[in-house]
Amino acid sequence: MTRARLCWLALAMLALAQGVAAGPVEEIAQVLRRKGLDPPAENLLQTLAADNLAERLKQIDPFARHFRPEEYRSPLSGYQSWVGIGAELVPQGQNVLLSLYHGGAAEGAGIADRSRLTGIDGEKIAGWDLARVATRLRGEAGTTVRLTVVAPGGKPDTRAVTRQSFRPLDVEMVPPGNLKVLRIRDFVGGLTRPALLATVGFVKATSPDGKKFLHDPLIIDLRDSSGGDLYEALDIAGIFLPAGTPLATLRRSGGEHTFFLSPAGEKLLMPLVFLVGPDTASAAEILAGILQRQGRAKLVGQRTYGKCSSQTDQFLSDGSILRYTNSEILFPDGGSCSGTGLAPDREVAAEDFQDISKLVQKARTFH
C-alpha cells in the first residue's frame, strides 16, 4: 500500500472518529454568517447539525441547499448532451407534463408539447413520484418506450418513442414551430443572450413578411424557466431597452448596492410578450419584471413564483457544495417580486395554461 493511500486512510479514520459532518456544518455556518444576504439568527446557526441540515437551512434561507458532489450541477454549465426521450418532466399537482425539447425524440414521435403523461409501456403512472417516472423513461440510445399521453384539450394516445442522444438548445422554438414562440428554460452566462439574438434573426430571415415580423409581438415562453445566471438575464433585458435605461439595483450583504443600466448596442424593437406561470422564478422572473415595470413587455399566464433573489455556490472542504442567497434584485421603481411574484397583464385560466395556441391568442390581443 502506498504512503499516499495510507495517509488517505488515516484521514478518513480521523474524520469518522470526529464526525464526518462536523467540519462542513461549521463551514456552512461561517459562510451564512459572513456572506449571506441578511445576517441569520445566531440561535439558528448554533443548532445546525448533520441530521437537521436541510430543515434548518430552509429556516435560515428558503433557497439555500446543500449538495453532495454527485448531486451537483453548476448553474453556469449550460445544457449537456444526454440520451432520452427529449422532454423535461414538469410536475403539476398529481400530474406529470412533458415539456418537449424542439427536435427531440418525443416531438418527432408526434407528441404534443405539455402533454400529460399517464402511462409508460402499458403501465399507469398514477401515484408514482417524479424520480420513479424519470427512471422508467431512461434507457440506451435506440431503445423504444411506449408513452400514453393526453395532449392539451385532446384524448389519450399512445406513441412509441425511440430514445436518442440529444443536446437541448439554449433558446428554442416551442413545438409546433409554426407559432413562432421562443422558449428559454435556463439563463446561462455568455450563452443565452447570443442564442436569443441568433434565434430571433433566424425567425426573421425565414418569415415570409419581414416588416410584419417587426410589428408582431415576439412571444417568449418562460413557464418552465426557474432561473440561472442573473447577469445574463440583465444582459437580455438590456437588448429591449434604450441605452441608459435603469434595469435594476442589486442589494448585497452589508448594505452594498450596485446599479445596472441598459448598455449601448443592438436592440430588439418589436412588441414583446412573456408567457409566465408558477414555475417562472429567479432570473426569468427578474427579466420579465424589469421589462413589465418599464412598460416594454406584457405578461400572459399566471402569477409567477416570487423569487427576486440570486444564489451563489460555495465549495466546502469535504467536496460538498452550499448554495445560498447572496443578493436581491430591486426593480427600477424600488420594488421586488420576492414573496409576491409578478401578476400577469392577462391571466389565463388553469384549463388553458398548458395550451400554447390559447396562450398565443391571448398574447396577440395586445397588438
C-alpha positions in Angstrom: 0.0 0.0 0.0 1.4 3.4 -1.0 2.2 6.1 1.5 -0.5 8.4 -0.1 -3.0 5.7 0.3 -2.1 5.2 4.0 -2.3 8.9 4.6 -5.8 9.0 2.9 -7.0 6.1 5.1 -5.7 7.8 8.2 -7.5 11.0 7.4 -10.7 9.0 6.7 -10.5 7.2 10.0 -9.9 10.5 11.8 -12.9 12.0 10.1 -15.1 9.1 11.2 -13.8 9.4 14.7 -14.6 13.1 14.9 -17.9 13.0 12.9 -17.7 13.4 9.1 -20.2 16.3 9.1 -18.6 18.4 11.8 -16.3 20.3 9.5 -18.8 21.1 6.7 -21.6 22.1 9.2 -19.3 24.7 10.9 -18.1 25.9 7.4 -21.8 26.3 6.4 -22.5 28.4 9.5 -19.5 30.6 8.8 -20.4 31.1 5.1 -24.0 32.1 6.1 -22.8 34.3 8.9 -20.2 36.2 6.7 -21.6 36.1 3.2 -25.4 35.6 3.4 -27.7 38.4 2.2 -29.2 39.1 5.6 -27.4 38.1 8.9 -29.2 34.9 10.1 -30.3 34.5 13.7 -27.3 33.2 15.7 -29.5 30.7 17.6 -30.5 29.0 14.3 -26.8 28.8 13.3 -25.9 27.3 16.6 -28.4 24.5 16.1 -27.1 23.5 12.6 -26.3 19.8 12.6 -25.9 17.0 10.1 -29.2 15.4 10.9 -31.2 18.7 10.6 -29.2 20.4 7.9 -31.9 20.6 5.1 -34.7 21.7 7.5 -32.6 24.3 9.3 -31.1 25.7 6.1 -34.7 26.3 4.9 -35.4 28.3 8.1 -32.3 30.4 7.7 -32.5 30.9 3.9 -35.5 29.5 2.0 -33.4 29.0 -1.2 -30.3 27.5 0.4 -29.4 23.9 -0.4 -26.5 21.6 0.4 -25.4 19.2 -2.4 -23.3 16.1 -2.2 -20.7 16.2 -5.0 -22.6 13.6 -7.1 -25.8 15.6 -6.9 -24.3 18.9 -8.1 -24.7 20.6 -11.4 -23.4 24.1 -11.9 -26.0 26.6 -12.9 -23.4 28.1 -15.3 -22.6 24.8 -17.1 -25.4 25.0 -19.7 -27.0 22.0 -21.2 -25.1 18.8 -21.8 -25.9 16.0 -24.3 -27.8 13.1 -22.9 -29.8 10.1 -24.2 -33.6 10.2 -23.7 -37.0 11.0 -25.0 -36.2 14.7 -25.5 -38.6 16.1 -22.9 -38.5 17.7 -19.5 -40.8 16.4 -16.7 -43.0 19.1 -15.3 -44.9 18.2 -12.1 -48.4 19.8 -12.0 -50.2 18.6 -8.8 -50.7 14.9 -9.2 -49.9 15.1 -12.9 -46.7 15.0 -14.9 -46.4 17.0 -18.1 -43.9 16.6 -20.9 -42.3 19.9 -21.9 -40.8 18.9 -25.3 -37.3 19.9 -26.5 -37.5 21.1 -30.1 -36.1 18.5 -32.4 -36.2 15.8 -29.7 -37.5 12.2 -30.0 -40.9 12.9 -28.4 -41.6 15.7 -30.8 -40.5 13.5 -33.7 -42.9 10.8 -32.5 -45.8 13.3 -32.8 -46.4 14.0 -29.1 -47.8 17.5 -28.4 -45.9 19.9 -26.1 -47.2 20.0 -22.5 -49.0 16.6 -22.9 -50.0 14.9 -19.7 -48.1 11.6 -19.2 -50.4 8.8 -18.0 -48.6 5.6 -18.8 -45.3 4.0 -19.7 -45.1 0.8 -21.6 -48.7 0.0 -20.8 -48.4 0.7 -17.0 -50.3 3.6 -15.5 -48.1 6.0 -13.6 -50.8 7.3 -11.2 -49.3 7.6 -7.8 -45.7 7.4 -8.9 -43.2 10.1 -7.7 -41.2 12.0 -10.3 -38.0 10.0 -9.6 -39.7 6.8 -10.5 -41.2 8.2 -13.7 -37.7 9.5 -14.7 -36.1 6.2 -14.0 -38.6 4.3 -16.2 -38.1 6.8 -19.0 -34.3 6.3 -19.1 -32.7 3.9 -21.5 -30.0 3.4 -24.1 -30.0 5.2 -27.4 -32.0 3.2 -30.0 -34.3 1.6 -27.4 -38.1 2.3 -27.6 -40.5 3.2 -24.9 -44.3 3.5 -25.4 -45.9 6.6 -23.8 -49.5 7.1 -23.2 -50.3 10.8 -23.1 -53.2 13.3 -23.2 -52.5 16.4 -25.3 -53.9 19.7 -24.1 -57.6 19.6 -24.9 -57.1 16.2 -26.5 -57.8 12.5 -25.9 -55.5 9.7 -24.7 -53.0 8.5 -27.2 -50.1 6.0 -27.2 -46.9 6.7 -29.1 -43.7 4.8 -29.5 -40.6 7.0 -28.8 -37.1 5.8 -29.7 -34.6 7.2 -27.3 -31.7 9.2 -28.9 -28.7 11.3 -28.0 -29.8 14.9 -27.7 -28.4 18.3 -26.7 -31.1 20.9 -26.0 -30.7 24.4 -27.5 -30.2 27.4 -25.2 -33.1 29.1 -26.9 -35.6 27.0 -28.9 -38.8 27.2 -30.9 -41.8 25.9 -28.9 -43.5 23.0 -30.7 -45.2 23.3 -33.1 -42.7 25.7 -34.6 -45.2 27.4 -36.9 -46.5 29.5 -33.9 -43.0 31.2 -33.8 -42.9 31.2 -30.0 -39.4 31.0 -28.4 -38.6 29.2 -25.1 -35.9 30.0 -22.6 -35.6 27.3 -19.9 -32.4 28.5 -18.3 -30.1 31.5 -18.3 -26.5 30.5 -18.9 -23.8 33.1 -18.7 -22.5 34.2 -22.1 -24.7 31.8 -24.0 -28.4 32.7 -23.7 -28.3 36.3 -24.9 -26.4 35.5 -28.1 -28.6 32.4 -28.6 -31.7 34.6 -28.3 -30.4 37.1 -30.8 -29.5 34.3 -33.3 -32.8 32.7 -32.9 -34.7 35.9 -33.5 -32.5 36.6 -36.5 -33.4 33.1 -37.9 -37.1 33.6 -37.4 -36.9 37.0 -39.1 -34.9 35.6 -42.0 -37.4 32.8 -42.6 -40.5 34.9 -42.1 -42.5 35.5 -45.3 -43.0 39.1 -44.4 -40.1 40.8 -42.6 -42.0 44.0 -41.9 -44.9 42.2 -40.4 -42.4 40.2 -38.2 -41.1 43.5 -36.7 -44.7 44.6 -35.8 -45.9 41.3 -34.5 -45.2 40.6 -30.8 -42.2 38.5 -30.0 -43.5 35.8 -27.7 -41.1 34.2 -25.2 -42.2 31.2 -23.1 -40.8 31.4 -19.5 -43.3 29.0 -18.0 -40.6 26.3 -17.3 -37.7 28.7 -16.5 -36.7 28.6 -12.9 -33.7 30.9 -13.4 -30.0 30.6 -13.9 -27.4 33.4 -14.3 -28.7 36.7 -13.0 -26.3 38.8 -15.2 -27.4 37.0 -18.3 -31.0 38.0 -17.5 -29.9 41.6 -17.1 -28.0 41.5 -20.4 -31.1 40.2 -22.1 -33.3 42.9 -20.6 -30.8 45.5 -22.0 -31.4 44.4 -25.6 -35.0 45.5 -25.3 -34.4 49.0 -23.7 -32.7 52.1 -24.9 -29.1 52.7 -23.7 -29.0 54.3 -20.2 -32.4 53.0 -19.1 -32.4 51.8 -15.5 -32.6 48.0 -15.3 -32.3 47.1 -11.6 -30.4 47.5 -8.3 -28.5 44.7 -6.8 -28.6 44.6 -3.0 -25.8 42.6 -1.3 -24.9 41.8 2.3 -23.6 44.7 4.3 -25.9 47.1 2.5 -23.8 47.3 -0.7 -25.9 48.4 -3.7 -25.0 48.1 -7.4 -27.0 49.9 -10.1 -27.4 48.5 -13.6 -28.3 50.5 -16.8 -29.1 49.2 -20.3 -25.9 49.3 -22.4 -25.5 50.6 -25.9 -25.6 48.1 -28.7 -28.0 46.0 -30.8 -31.7 46.5 -29.7 -34.8 44.5 -30.5 -37.7 46.9 -31.1 -40.7 44.6 -31.8 -43.5 44.3 -29.2 -42.7 41.7 -26.5 -44.9 39.2 -24.6 -43.7 36.7 -22.0 -45.6 33.6 -21.1 -45.2 33.1 -17.3 -46.6 30.9 -14.5 -45.9 29.5 -11.1 -42.6 27.9 -12.2 -41.2 31.2 -13.6 -38.6 32.2 -11.0 -35.4 34.0 -10.2 -33.5 35.2 -13.3 -36.6 34.6 -15.6 -38.8 36.5 -13.1 -36.3 39.3 -12.9 -36.2 39.6 -16.7 -39.9 39.7 -17.0 -40.4 42.0 -14.1 -37.9 44.6 -15.4 -39.5 44.8 -18.8 -43.0 44.8 -17.4 -42.2 47.6 -15.0 -40.6 49.6 -17.8 -43.7 49.2 -20.0 -41.7 47.2 -22.5 -43.3 43.8 -22.2 -46.7 42.3 -21.3 -47.1 39.1 -19.3 -49.6 36.4 -20.1 -50.3 33.4 -17.9 -50.5 33.0 -14.2 -48.7 34.7 -11.2 -45.0 33.8 -11.0 -43.2 32.1 -8.2 -41.9 35.1 -6.2 -38.1 34.9 -6.0 -36.2 38.1 -7.0 -33.0 36.9 -5.4 -29.8 35.3 -6.6 -27.8 32.5 -5.1 -24.1 31.6 -5.3 -22.3 28.3 -4.7 -19.6 27.7 -2.1 -17.4 24.6 -2.3 -16.7 23.1 1.1 -13.7 21.2 2.3 -15.3 17.8 2.0 -16.2 18.4 -1.7 -19.9 19.2 -1.0 -21.4 22.5 -2.1 -23.5 25.1 -0.3 -25.9 27.2 -2.4 -27.0 30.3 -0.5 -28.7 33.6 -1.2 -26.2 36.4 -1.6 -28.1 39.2 -3.3 -31.6 40.6 -4.0 -32.8 42.4 -7.1 -34.9 45.6 -6.9 -36.8 46.8 -9.9 -36.3 50.4 -11.2 -39.2 51.5 -9.0 -37.5 50.0 -5.9 -39.9 47.1 -5.7 -39.2 43.4 -5.6 -41.1 40.2 -6.6 -39.8 38.2 -3.6 -42.7 36.6 -1.8 -45.3 38.1 -4.1 -44.4 37.1 -7.7 -45.4 39.0 -10.8 -49.1 39.5 -11.7 -49.8 38.8 -15.4 -51.3 41.5 -17.5 -53.6 38.9 -18.9 -54.4 36.0 -16.6 -55.2 32.6 -18.2 -57.5 30.0 -16.6 -55.9 26.8 -15.3 -57.5 24.7 -18.1 -55.9 26.9 -20.8 -52.5 27.4 -19.2 -50.9 24.3 -20.9 -52.4 25.0 -24.3 -49.8 27.0 -26.3 -52.3 28.0 -29.0 -54.7 29.6 -26.5 -51.8 31.4 -24.8 -50.7 32.8 -28.1 -54.2 34.0 -28.9 -54.1 35.9 -25.6 -50.7 37.3 -26.3 -51.7 38.6 -29.7 -54.7 40.5 -28.3 -52.2 43.2 -27.1 -51.5 44.2 -30.7 
